[in-house]
Amino acid sequence: MSLSYEAPDWASYRIDYKQAYVGVEPLEQEIAVVDAGLAALLEAGIIDHTAYDGDKLLAHRQFVVDHFEIPWTAITPRMQRLIYALNAITRPANMIAAGVFCGNTFISNAGAGVGPGKCYDAEALVGLEIKPEEAERAERNVRRIDPTGIARVVAADAIAYVRDWPTGIDLLYLDADGTPEQGKGVYLTILEAALDKLTPGALVLAHNSINCAPRLGQYLAYVRDSANMKASMNMMVDGEGLEVSRF
Ligand SMILES: C[S@@+](CC[C@H](N)C(=O)[O-])C[C@H]1O[C@@H](n2cnc3c(N)ncnc32)[C@H](O)[C@@H]1O
């Protein structure tokens, strides 16, 4: 089913990609936008409750600002909060993030399971990055926040990696930009390779549901078809957007 949540100012809410966590709106406004989005997801049956610890999210954010090397990121404070909250609420034992660049998108997910934002015990939180030098930097960043290795970044092609993953996947985050020809169209290929690993009720999150919607046409049609997913919602909290689908 195709649903959407629209923050009133999603199109004008902008950040500087090189200083993503310099506040661009009052914190209360950021919280209100994400809370309203979570309420919409609850109503659609995509999540089962909306409670998460906002102080832990802020501790996580501060650690990332202080210790991560982030050349740029399109993950806005609203999006970071939404992704963190979805992980804190659903507590995936096994989470895989595909296309993590410097690791900021990955840790926005995994930060609910490791580091100062930890609110549950995870089994494995894996970030995948096809470019070895980017994977190396992402892994360096992640080691600073999680000495345990529960969260880790692997240099790999996400398609093959999820196909060979030996157990269930409770949350799959998609952000890979594929080859120049296919671009973000690779999301559907990665999802198809992961399908038989998704646990019942698993969440699939797809970044860029707004600004890459044309390239994501087939992916979005797939997840919005109730034959494939229980429900799916386009979370229009910023100009990038996040499609949140429940398997
Ligand atoms: C544009 S970045 C995502 C950036 C992220 N939205 C942010 O704001 O930090 C996408 C990443 O996916 C990686 N990638 C592309 N195809 C991939 C694949 N098949 N498997 C794993 N990573 C892939 C690219 O190397 C790139 O670093």
The ligand as a MOL file (V3000), in Angstrom:
LIG
                    3D

  0  0  0     0  0            999 V3000
M  V30 BEGIN CTAB
M  V30 COUNTS 27 29 0 0 0
M  V30 BEGIN ATOM
M  V30 1 C 26.0700 8.2370 -2.1440 0
M  V30 2 S 26.6540 7.1230 -0.9240 0 CHG=1
M  V30 3 C 25.4270 7.2700 0.3400 0
M  V30 4 C 25.6940 8.4870 1.1570 0
M  V30 5 C 24.6990 8.7010 2.2650 0
M  V30 6 N 23.3590 8.9440 1.7380 0
M  V30 7 C 25.1490 9.8270 3.1520 0
M  V30 8 O 24.5020 10.8800 3.1200 0
M  V30 9 O 26.1310 9.6760 3.9050 0 CHG=-1
M  V30 10 C 26.3480 5.5620 -1.6520 0
M  V30 11 C 27.4910 4.5970 -1.4330 0
M  V30 12 O 27.0890 3.3220 -1.9490 0
M  V30 13 C 28.2590 2.6560 -2.3800 0
M  V30 14 N 27.8230 1.5330 -3.2490 0
M  V30 15 C 27.4100 1.5920 -4.5360 0
M  V30 16 N 27.0480 0.3630 -4.9860 0
M  V30 17 C 27.2290 -0.4990 -3.9470 0
M  V30 18 C 27.0330 -1.8860 -3.7740 0
M  V30 19 N 26.5730 -2.6540 -4.7790 0
M  V30 20 N 27.3270 -2.4330 -2.5740 0
M  V30 21 C 27.8140 -1.6770 -1.5630 0
M  V30 22 N 28.0200 -0.3320 -1.6690 0
M  V30 23 C 27.7280 0.2480 -2.8330 0
M  V30 24 C 29.0680 3.7490 -3.0660 0
M  V30 25 O 30.4250 3.4160 -3.1610 0
M  V30 26 C 28.7870 4.9490 -2.1430 0
M  V30 27 O 29.8060 5.1330 -1.1800 0
M  V30 END ATOM
M  V30 BEGIN BOND
M  V30 1 1 1 2
M  V30 2 1 2 3
M  V30 3 1 2 10
M  V30 4 1 3 4
M  V30 5 1 4 5
M  V30 6 1 5 6
M  V30 7 1 5 7
M  V30 8 2 7 8
M  V30 9 1 7 9
M  V30 10 1 10 11
M  V30 11 1 11 12
M  V30 12 1 11 26
M  V30 13 1 12 13
M  V30 14 1 13 14
M  V30 15 1 13 24
M  V30 16 1 14 15
M  V30 17 1 14 23
M  V30 18 2 15 16
M  V30 19 1 16 17
M  V30 20 1 17 18
M  V30 21 2 17 23
M  V30 22 1 18 19
M  V30 23 2 18 20
M  V30 24 1 20 21
M  V30 25 2 21 22
M  V30 26 1 22 23
M  V30 27 1 24 25
M  V30 28 1 24 26
M  V30 29 1 26 27
M  V30 END BOND
M  V30 END CTAB
M  END
